[in-house]
Each structure stands twice: as C-alpha cells, then as structure tokens.
Amino acid sequence: MADDSTLLKPIPPRAERSTAGHDVSREATNTLGIEAYQVLVRIGWIFKTETIIMPAVLDALVDSGTLRGLLPVLNRGGQSLPPLAAAGPIGRLPRKRPALVVTTLAMAGCFAVLAVAWGPMAAARPDLLAGLFLVMYAAFAAANGLNQLVLATLQGKLIAAGNRGHAMVVSVTVGSVLAILAAVLLLGPWLTEPDGFPKIFAATAAFFALAAVVPLVLDEPADVQPARQRRPDGWLAGVAEGVTSWRRLIAADPALGRLALAAGCFSAVLMLFPHYQAFARDSLGTGRSSLLVWVVVQNVATGLASLVAGPFADRKGTRIVLVWLVGLSALTPLVVTLLSLAPPPVAGEWFWLVYSPLGLNPISLKIFTGYALELAPVPAEHPRYVSIVGAALAAPFVLSPLVGLAVDAIGFRPVFLAGAGVIAAGALVALGLPEPRHREAVVSPSDPGL
C-alpha cells in the first residue's frame, strides 16, 4: 500500500494531462492503427449484432423469453467481472499491445467453435447446441470485456483526449459503411439460407482474426513500472482487489459514483434489446428477412451519430454528449410501445424505426469509456475507472432474467415503458456530472503499484 505522502502528492489538472506526453507523429501512426483495428472489428461485429442477430440465433434453437433474458446477463457479466479482476494486472503491463492481440484472437475462437459445431448439432440436438451457444456467448463476452478494457487503456495512452472523438468518427463511419456493404452482400443472403448461421459465425471469426494482426504495427512505448508489491493470488482475489479499489475510488471521486449510477440506469437499454425482434416476430409477424433491414438501419444510425458526437466531444467535452445520448436512448422502448398500438401490418412495416435510436448504443458505450478515461486522475488509473464503469453497466443485469419472465407474464408494453423511465432517469443523473477538462483532479486513493 502507498503511504500518506504518496496519496497527497499534487496531480495536475485533467486538461493539462489530456494532451501532455503525446508525440505527434507517433500519435498519428497509432491513431491510424487503432482506427483500422476498430474498422475490422466493426465489420465482424455486424454479423453478430447483439440487438438483432444473437437473439435470433437463440430463438432459432429455443424460443424462450427466459433464455433470451439470459443474453444480457451473460453479455454484461462477462464484460464486467473479468475486467474488474484484470484492471490491476493490465495496468501493470509495460505494453498493452500483446494483450489486445490475445483477447481479439479469443473473440475469434468463440465464433469459430460455433461455426464448426452448428452443422452436426443443429438438427440432432438443438437443446445441446443452445447450451453450447450460451457458453460460447459467455466466453466471448468475457474476452470482449477484457478486449475493451485493453483497447480503452491503449487509447488513453496513445491518443490525446481532444483527438479521441475524431478517431471515433473515422473508425465508426468507415467501419459502418464497410460493415453495411458486407451485410448486404453476405449477411442478407445467409439469413435466408437454412444453413446460414455457420457462415455468419465463420465470417465473424475471420474478421476478428484479421483485426488481431493490426495491433502488431502499433508504436507503443513501454510504461515506467512502479516498485513491485505483493499481488493477490487467484482471480477471486483479483475481483476482491477490484471491488476494494472500486469503493476507495468512488469515495474519493463523487463524480465517478454519479457516472456509475448513470451507467447503471443506461443498462436498461441493453437489457431490453433482445426482446425487440421477438416482439416484432410474435406480435407483428415479421420474418427473418427483416433482420437485414434492421441491421443496416442500426449501423447507418451509428455512423451518422458518430459524425455529430465525435467532433462535439472533442470541442465541447464528453459530458454534454453523454447526457444527450443517454436521454435519446430512452426513445427506443417508447417507439416500440407506440408501434404496438398500430395495426400489426403497419407496425411491422415501420418497425425499422426502432433501430434508429438503438444505433446510439455503441456510441454511448464509447462515450462512457471516453468520459471515464478523462475522469481518471492519472493514466495509471485508466483501467480501474473503465472497469468500474463496465461493472456499473453490468450490476443491474441480475434483474435481466426477471425482465424476460415479466415479458412472458405481463407482455412487452409495460416492460418497455418501465425501461424508458429508467433510462431517462440516467440522463437526469448524468446532468450533474462535471466536465473533466474543466475540473481539477481529485486525489487518487489507490496505490499506483496495485
């Protein structure tokens, strides 16, 4: 543990730290590399769109609101607990680049397994295949959570705060255009084929594996490591260390606690998304051919939103962008509810409108991460701040199976209205956040050697 003199050392204002220590030519090279990496991941991601494709895969095997409700639990649980345990070790790595390669390959491996297993198991044992799918989905979520933590830490290390919005614009817009092209040429036809899912999984794995090559070209300097101290043994001890660090950081930085609360409210967006396509199928009679339209609409919305959110965040700061994105995200369940009042043929024809505000989700998650990076008092705290926000996004997901049960018991409409209220409350909480670039740093309570 650090002594009191370490804890009381003055820390420069965040605005100074956000641009200090970045070599311009190195930053340009690394920004291009990170953008290329994210573009390839985004192309792979469209084949496994969380809001549309993954619930449809599970429903093709077992049509159950309860099992569908497990998807957000596995997703956010995997993306929060492993990063919470790994935040300290990742922060201590002299170079994060190898960890990005490993986690990306792990993501590819999960879908490679599904691509191979689907053919022999789909017809003979769909129940076992559904179990394997959930296991691989959970493993992917864990690998993705670690991947996002490493990527965010690298961005905080290699790209100045005032340039991250531009990097997001490039990666999201270029990635969205190429992803939509891949969806039209490949995903659409495969969705109509009886054996199309293995091809979808294989394409996802291939693009993720290709992305894993890109970090090898990053020009990442080694971090100066503090004196080694006793480390916890085992991953459970790592989680305990992360929880202790979480409490201390939130106690020292009230803005982090408010950010965590806003993230917890925003998680209602993620809990509801598996049920939208099920509602359209069960209540409006839409078919699998509609999935491609929804995927394209969502990615177009994401690309357009990044054109506004990225530059605005660079110029005005991340706080106001975060408030607007969370508030607008409450529109998704409201749009679904309004469409449920229309005749089913009309509602089915216009259901693509649901995926316009849903396209804000990827941008919102990036802005949550960007805000956490700026809020951290020193770069060494980047992994902890990002992992705490990820854990806050995941904490409410213990209720996700209950959301699925509620959908089965009382119907979609009351659940969607309640979700919209929770998301709107998150926007109100975010209104009270400070702008990190205009705020003096708090004293970090954590030991830099942890």
C-alpha positions as a printed Julia matrix, in Angstrom:
450×3 Matrix{Float64}:
   0.0     0.0     0.0
   1.1     3.56   -0.64
   1.87    5.8     2.33
   0.06    9.07    3.01
   2.73   11.16    1.33
   2.12    9.26   -1.92
  -1.62    9.81   -1.69
  -1.25   13.54   -1.06
   1.05   14.34   -3.97
  -0.48   17.04   -6.16
  -1.88   15.93   -9.5
  -2.03   18.34  -12.46
  -5.38   19.42  -13.88
  -7.01   16.97  -16.3
  -6.92   19.49  -19.13
  -3.11   19.53  -18.92
  -2.82   15.78  -18.64
  -5.1    15.13  -21.62
  -2.59   16.47  -24.11
   0.72   16.03  -22.32
   3.23   13.36  -23.25
   1.93   12.57  -26.74
   4.46   12.57  -29.59
   2.57   13.96  -32.61
   3.97   11.65  -35.29
   3.7     8.59  -33.04
   0.13    9.53  -32.11
  -0.83    9.89  -35.78
   0.56    6.43  -36.57
  -1.1     4.83  -33.59
  -4.41    6.59  -34.23
  -4.45    5.18  -37.75
  -3.65    1.71  -36.41
  -6.38    1.83  -33.77
  -8.88    3.1   -36.33
  -8.01    0.25  -38.71
  -8.37   -2.24  -35.86
 -11.8    -0.92  -34.91
 -12.97   -0.89  -38.52
 -12.19   -4.59  -38.91
 -13.83   -5.43  -35.59
 -16.91   -3.46  -36.61
 -17.21   -5.4   -39.88
 -17.02   -8.66  -37.94
 -19.45   -7.33  -35.37
 -22.27   -6.71  -37.84
 -22.51  -10.47  -38.41
 -23.2   -10.93  -34.69
 -25.18   -7.77  -33.93
 -26.18   -8.1   -30.27
 -29.55   -6.44  -30.66
 -30.72   -8.49  -33.64
 -28.65  -11.48  -34.77
 -27.73  -13.08  -31.45
 -31.32  -13.2   -30.1
 -32.45  -14.56  -33.47
 -29.83  -17.33  -33.27
 -31.04  -18.41  -29.83
 -34.69  -18.22  -30.87
 -33.92  -20.47  -33.84
 -32.92  -23.14  -31.33
 -35.17  -22.47  -28.3
 -37.86  -19.78  -28.36
 -37.98  -18.69  -24.71
 -38.22  -15.23  -23.18
 -36.43  -16.5   -20.08
 -33.44  -17.84  -22.04
 -33.47  -14.69  -24.18
 -33.27  -12.73  -20.93
 -30.03  -14.57  -20.11
 -28.24  -12.99  -23.07
 -27.81   -9.56  -21.44
 -26.74  -11.21  -18.16
 -24.03  -13.23  -19.88
 -23.06  -10.27  -22.02
 -22.63   -7.67  -19.3
 -21.47  -10.12  -16.64
 -18.68  -11.31  -18.9
 -17.8    -7.74  -19.82
 -17.61   -6.57  -16.18
 -16.28   -9.2   -13.75
 -13.19  -10.28  -15.75
 -12.15   -6.64  -16.41
 -12.72   -5.79  -12.75
 -10.32   -8.57  -11.77
  -7.86   -7.79  -14.56
  -7.75   -3.99  -14.25
  -4.76   -4.05  -11.92
  -2.7    -6.6   -13.89
  -3.47   -4.89  -17.2
  -2.49   -1.54  -15.73
   0.86   -3.04  -14.71
   1.67   -4.38  -18.18
   4.57   -2.36  -19.66
   2.93   -2.75  -23.08
  -0.76   -3.48  -23.67
  -0.45   -4.36  -27.34
   0.09   -8.14  -26.87
  -2.99   -8.33  -24.63
  -5.07   -6.75  -27.39
  -3.88   -9.41  -29.85
  -4.65  -12.27  -27.44
  -8.13  -11.05  -26.48
  -9.06  -10.45  -30.12
  -7.99  -13.96  -31.06
 -10.04  -15.31  -28.14
 -13.09  -13.48  -29.51
 -12.49  -15.05  -32.92
 -12.08  -18.5   -31.39
 -15.52  -18.45  -29.74
 -17.28  -17.98  -33.06
 -15.01  -20.45  -34.81
 -16.23  -23.1   -32.36
 -19.87  -22.27  -33.14
 -19.2   -22.32  -36.88
 -17.81  -25.86  -36.62
 -20.38  -27.21  -34.13
 -23.56  -25.85  -35.7
 -23.83  -28.24  -38.66
 -23.67  -31.57  -36.8
 -25.69  -30.41  -33.76
 -28.45  -28.14  -35.11
 -30.73  -30.9   -36.35
 -29.79  -33.7   -33.95
 -29.53  -31.87  -30.62
 -30.74  -28.26  -30.77
 -31.04  -28.22  -26.98
 -27.35  -29.05  -26.53
 -26.43  -26.58  -29.24
 -28.39  -23.89  -27.42
 -26.36  -24.69  -24.29
 -23.1   -24.53  -26.25
 -24.2   -21.25  -27.79
 -24.8   -19.72  -24.34
 -21.44  -20.99  -23.09
 -19.6   -19.55  -26.1
 -21.6   -16.35  -25.8
 -20.47  -16.01  -22.18
 -16.86  -16.79  -23.11
 -16.99  -14.24  -25.89
 -18.4   -11.63  -23.52
 -15.51  -12.19  -21.11
 -12.94  -11.96  -23.91
 -14.67   -8.87  -25.28
 -14.76   -7.23  -21.86
 -11.02   -7.71  -21.44
 -10.51   -6.59  -25.03
 -12.44   -3.36  -24.48
 -10.51   -2.67  -21.28
  -7.17   -3.13  -23.06
  -8.29   -1.09  -26.07
  -9.55    1.76  -23.88
  -6.29    1.77  -21.92
  -4.31    1.88  -25.16
  -6.44    4.75  -26.45
  -5.9     6.65  -23.23
  -2.17    6.02  -23.52
  -1.67    6.7   -27.23
  -4.34    9.25  -28.23
  -4.84   12.64  -26.57
  -8.32   13.32  -25.14
  -9.04   16.09  -27.65
  -8.42   13.72  -30.58
 -10.4    10.66  -29.46
 -13.68   11.94  -30.87
 -12.13   12.29  -34.33
 -10.72    8.77  -34.07
 -14.19    7.52  -33.14
 -15.74    9.29  -36.14
 -13.27    7.72  -38.57
 -13.49    4.19  -37.17
 -17.29    4.21  -36.79
 -18.18    5.85  -40.11
 -15.71    3.89  -42.23
 -16.5     0.74  -40.28
 -20.25    1.27  -40.65
 -20.04    1.78  -44.43
 -17.92   -1.35  -44.93
 -20.0    -3.33  -42.43
 -23.23   -2.41  -44.2
 -21.69   -3.44  -47.53
 -20.68   -6.79  -46.01
 -24.17   -7.2   -44.56
 -25.88   -6.56  -47.9
 -23.55   -8.82  -49.87
 -23.15  -11.66  -47.35
 -25.32  -11.44  -44.25
 -28.6   -10.87  -46.1
 -28.33  -13.97  -48.3
 -27.07  -16.11  -45.42
 -30.02  -15.15  -43.2
 -32.38  -16.64  -45.77
 -30.46  -19.93  -46.05
 -31.38  -22.87  -43.8
 -27.69  -23.44  -43.01
 -26.69  -19.78  -43.0
 -25.72  -19.42  -39.34
 -22.41  -21.35  -39.63
 -21.35  -18.99  -42.42
 -22.26  -16.0   -40.27
 -20.19  -17.34  -37.37
 -17.25  -18.11  -39.66
 -17.29  -14.58  -41.11
 -17.32  -13.1   -37.6
 -14.35  -15.23  -36.59
 -12.44  -14.36  -39.77
 -12.77  -10.59  -39.38
 -11.86  -10.72  -35.7
  -8.79  -12.83  -36.51
  -7.78  -10.34  -39.2
  -8.18   -7.49  -36.72
  -5.83   -9.27  -34.31
  -2.94   -8.67  -36.72
  -3.3    -4.87  -36.68
  -2.06   -4.18  -33.11
   1.33   -5.6   -34.09
   2.07   -2.37  -36.0
   1.28   -0.03  -33.07
   4.22    2.03  -31.84
   3.59    1.66  -28.12
   6.28    2.84  -25.69
   6.81    0.84  -22.54
   5.29    2.22  -19.35
   7.56    3.02  -16.43
   6.68    0.46  -13.82
   6.49    1.24  -10.1
   8.21   -0.89   -7.5
   6.65   -4.34   -7.33
   4.36   -5.05   -4.42
   2.5    -8.09   -3.17
  -0.2    -9.16   -5.59
  -3.4   -11.08   -4.83
  -3.35  -14.79   -5.66
  -6.07  -16.07   -7.98
  -8.84  -14.41   -9.91
 -11.22  -14.31   -6.93
  -8.63  -12.34   -5.02
  -8.29  -10.13   -8.08
 -12.04   -9.46   -8.05
 -11.85   -8.67   -4.32
  -8.98   -6.28   -5.0
 -11.01   -4.66   -7.77
 -14.06   -4.22   -5.53
 -11.92   -2.68   -2.78
 -10.34   -0.33   -5.3
 -13.83    0.5    -6.61
 -15.04    1.57   -3.15
 -11.99    3.69   -2.47
 -12.09    5.41   -5.84
 -15.8     6.21   -5.61
 -15.35    7.54   -2.08
 -12.56    9.84   -3.27
 -14.23   10.9    -6.54
 -18.0    11.54   -6.25
 -18.18   12.15  -10.0
 -17.18    8.53  -10.55
 -20.04    7.4    -8.33
 -22.5     9.55  -10.28
 -21.11    8.2   -13.56
 -21.57    4.64  -12.27
 -25.18    5.4   -11.33
 -25.89    6.88  -14.78
 -24.31    3.8   -16.37
 -26.48    1.53  -14.22
 -29.63    3.3   -15.43
 -28.42    3.16  -19.03
 -28.06   -0.61  -18.73
 -31.85   -0.86  -19.15
 -31.19   -0.18  -22.86
 -29.05   -3.29  -23.0
 -31.47   -5.45  -21.0
 -34.36   -4.73  -23.35
 -32.7    -5.18  -26.73
 -33.06   -8.99  -27.05
 -36.84   -8.65  -26.81
 -37.43   -6.21  -29.66
 -37.01   -8.65  -32.52
 -39.02  -11.25  -30.55
 -41.83   -8.73  -30.13
 -41.81   -7.98  -33.86
 -41.84  -11.67  -34.74
 -44.52  -12.74  -32.23
 -46.8    -9.67  -32.31
 -46.27   -8.2   -35.77
 -45.49  -11.28  -37.85
 -42.13  -10.1   -39.21
 -39.83  -12.71  -40.71
 -36.09  -13.32  -40.73
 -35.76  -11.28  -43.92
 -36.48   -8.14  -41.85
 -33.31   -8.67  -39.8
 -31.06   -7.36  -42.57
 -33.03   -4.11  -42.85
 -32.82   -3.58  -39.09
 -29.08   -4.29  -39.03
 -28.47   -1.79  -41.82
 -30.65    0.9   -40.21
 -28.9     0.48  -36.88
 -25.45    0.77  -38.43
 -26.42    3.78  -40.52
 -27.72    5.46  -37.36
 -24.49    4.63  -35.54
 -22.37    6.12  -38.31
 -24.45    9.29  -38.52
 -24.48    9.72  -34.72
 -20.7     9.45  -34.61
 -20.39   12.33  -37.1
 -22.08   14.58  -34.55
 -20.98   13.06  -31.24
 -17.27   12.71  -32.05
 -16.47   16.3   -33.1
 -18.76   17.72  -30.43
 -17.0    15.68  -27.74
 -13.61   16.91  -28.98
 -14.68   20.56  -28.94
 -17.11   20.77  -26.01
 -16.24   17.76  -23.89
 -17.78   14.36  -23.3
 -20.27   15.28  -20.57
 -22.89   17.01  -22.69
 -22.63   14.33  -25.38
 -23.14   11.64  -22.74
 -26.26   13.37  -21.39
 -27.85   13.68  -24.84
 -27.03   10.13  -25.89
 -28.47    8.58  -22.74
 -31.58   10.73  -22.97
 -32.2     9.91  -26.63
 -31.71    6.2   -25.93
 -34.96    6.27  -23.94
 -36.75    6.72  -27.28
 -36.2     3.11  -28.33
 -38.68    1.4   -25.96
 -41.1     4.3   -26.44
 -41.05    3.83  -30.22
 -41.7     0.1   -29.77
 -44.62    0.88  -27.45
 -46.13    3.36  -29.91
 -45.81    0.87  -32.77
 -47.56   -1.74  -30.65
 -50.68    0.46  -30.78
 -50.77    0.42  -34.58
 -52.25   -2.4   -36.71
 -49.67   -5.23  -36.96
 -49.08   -4.9   -40.74
 -48.41   -1.18  -40.39
 -46.26   -1.61  -37.29
 -44.24   -4.37  -38.96
 -43.6    -2.2   -41.99
 -42.32    0.67  -39.83
 -40.51   -1.39  -37.19
 -37.16   -0.36  -38.63
 -37.68    2.96  -36.83
 -36.91    1.16  -33.56
 -33.33    0.57  -34.65
 -32.59    4.22  -35.38
 -32.26    5.3   -31.71
 -30.86    1.85  -30.93
 -27.93    2.8   -33.17
 -26.88    5.23  -30.43
 -25.89    2.35  -28.13
 -22.37    1.73  -29.49
 -21.61    5.46  -29.44
 -22.99    5.79  -25.92
 -20.76    3.0   -24.64
 -17.72    4.61  -26.28
 -18.59    7.97  -24.7
 -19.0     6.32  -21.28
 -15.5     4.9   -21.74
 -14.11    8.21  -23.01
 -15.57   10.08  -20.06
 -14.1     7.54  -17.63
 -10.66    7.95  -19.24
 -10.82   11.72  -18.82
 -12.16   11.45  -15.28
  -9.23    9.28  -14.16
  -6.69   11.42  -12.24
  -3.63    9.73  -13.76
  -3.15    7.35  -16.72
  -2.31    4.5   -14.34
  -5.92    4.65  -13.16
  -7.43    4.3   -16.66
  -8.04    0.52  -16.36
  -9.74    0.9   -12.97
 -12.02    3.74  -13.99
 -13.04    1.95  -17.19
 -13.61   -1.36  -15.38
 -15.73    0.36  -12.71
 -18.0     1.86  -15.36
 -18.24   -1.55  -17.01
 -19.18   -3.15  -13.71
 -21.8    -0.46  -13.11
 -23.31   -1.2   -16.52
 -23.47   -4.89  -15.59
 -24.7    -4.73  -11.99
 -28.42   -4.33  -12.83
 -28.26   -7.32  -15.13
 -29.02   -9.67  -12.27
 -32.58   -8.49  -12.99
 -32.44   -9.37  -16.67
 -33.97  -12.87  -16.29
 -36.8   -11.2   -14.38
 -37.29   -8.89  -17.35
 -37.65  -11.96  -19.56
 -40.11  -13.52  -17.09
 -42.07  -10.24  -16.98
 -42.28  -10.21  -20.77
 -43.69  -13.75  -20.7
 -46.08  -12.94  -17.82
 -47.44   -9.43  -18.46
 -46.38   -8.67  -22.02
 -43.95   -6.41  -23.76
 -45.6    -2.99  -23.35
 -45.36   -2.46  -19.54
 -41.77   -3.7   -19.54
 -40.75   -1.32  -22.33
 -42.4     1.68  -20.63
 -40.66    0.93  -17.34
 -37.35    0.62  -19.18
 -37.81    4.01  -20.85
 -38.34    5.61  -17.43
 -35.15    4.11  -16.01
 -33.08    5.26  -19.0
 -34.49    8.79  -18.75
 -33.53    8.82  -15.06
 -29.97    8.01  -16.11
 -29.9    11.11  -18.3
 -31.02   13.22  -15.34
 -28.25   11.73  -13.2
 -25.69   12.46  -15.93
 -26.76   16.12  -15.96
 -24.98   16.54  -12.62
 -21.63   15.28  -13.91
 -18.71   17.72  -14.22
 -16.8    18.28  -17.44
 -13.43   16.59  -16.77
 -11.45   19.01  -18.95
 -12.6    21.91  -16.78
 -12.14   20.2   -13.43
  -9.17   19.91  -11.12
  -8.09   16.34  -10.46
  -9.17   14.61   -7.28
  -6.54   12.89   -5.18
  -6.29    9.28   -6.22
  -6.64    6.99   -3.22
  -5.25    3.92   -4.88
  -1.78    2.59   -4.65
  -0.06    3.12   -8.04
   1.65   -0.18   -7.54
  -1.56   -2.18   -7.26
